[in-house]
Amino acid sequence: MQLSLTADAAAIVAAQTELRRLDLAYAKWLTPAALQALAAIPRLTELDLTGSSVTAAGLAALGANRS
């Protein structure tokens, strides 16, 4: 099964401020905007992106909010 996560869907997930772990293994179409929204989850400590379509730009967007 393939999962597609848009920025709008990621914003809904990001509203879950108590979320600590998120498994997006093998998710396709993870945009930098979606990852940036996920990076804003304050308690998120584990994010599984195994086999996903994350690009270098997506990782940069993710890392930009996690400093």
C-alpha positions in Angstrom: 0.0 0.0 0.0 1.3 3.5 -0.9 0.6 6.5 1.3 0.5 10.0 -0.1 0.9 12.8 2.4 0.0 16.3 1.2 0.9 19.5 3.0 -2.8 19.9 4.0 -2.9 16.3 5.4 0.4 16.9 7.2 -1.0 20.0 8.8 -3.9 18.0 10.2 -1.4 15.4 11.6 0.8 18.2 13.0 -2.2 19.5 15.0 -1.7 16.4 17.2 0.7 18.1 19.6 1.1 15.1 21.8 2.2 12.8 19.0 5.5 11.2 19.8 6.0 8.6 17.0 4.9 8.6 13.4 5.5 5.8 10.9 5.5 7.0 7.3 7.6 4.1 6.0 7.1 3.7 2.2 5.1 6.8 1.9 5.2 8.5 -1.5 4.8 12.1 -2.4 6.2 13.5 0.9 6.8 17.1 -0.1 9.1 19.5 1.7 6.0 21.5 2.9 4.5 18.3 4.4 7.7 17.5 6.2 8.0 21.1 7.4 4.6 20.8 8.9 5.5 17.5 10.6 8.7 19.0 12.0 6.6 21.5 13.9 5.1 18.7 16.1 6.6 19.6 19.5 6.8 16.2 21.1 7.7 14.2 17.9 10.8 12.2 18.7 10.6 9.3 16.1 9.7 9.6 12.5 10.1 6.5 10.3 10.7 7.4 6.7 12.1 4.1 5.6 11.6 3.5 1.8 9.8 6.8 1.5 10.2 9.3 -1.3 11.9 12.0 0.8 14.4 14.0 -1.1 17.4 16.1 0.1 15.2 19.2 0.0 12.6 17.4 2.2 15.2 16.4 4.8 16.4 20.0 4.8 12.9 21.2 5.5 12.5 18.7 8.2 15.8 19.6 9.8 15.1 23.3 9.6 12.4 23.1 12.3 14.1 20.6 14.6 17.0 22.7 15.8 
